[in-house]
Amino acid sequence: MSLQEFDALMDKMNLAFEYAENLGQYVSAAKVLFQMNEQLPDDIQLSIEELENPEDAKSFTTQYSSEIKSAITQYRQRLMNF
């Protein structure tokens, strides 16, 4: 995947994440975070557990959103160096 393709995909996913989060739909936001994580190479992917209780979705998104965004930045830098 090229940097431009990756950026376009992450932009769409980030908008979906922010939209769900702003509407208080934390389960949907958590699903988007899982999808974002899956787009990263195995060596950068976070080891995150499945969300078992929907009531924990808000804390889940708070905990993992910055970590996933950091991993995305790391992967973008890797793509720029190719």
Secondary structure, DSSP 8 states (H G I E B T S, - for coil): --HHHHHHHHHHHHHHHHHHHHTT-HHHHHHHHHHHHHTS-TTT---------GGGHHHHHHHHHHHHHHHHHHHHHHHHT-
